[in-house]
């Protein structure tokens, strides 16, 4: 199974060494998981400034 990684900049979850969204460096040191389905109705997405997708809550 492929290891999930999180972007240090935008916190997007990916399996890549570089984030496909912003191009930032990714790490395997992250905690929490949020899946945003509708950014317009999600208060968490608004506070995170995130779009629809999978994101880490905390990245080291």
Secondary structure, DSSP 8 states (H G I E B T S, - for coil): ----EEETTT-BEESSSB-TTT--BEES-EE--EEES-TTT-HHHHHHT--SEEE-SEE-
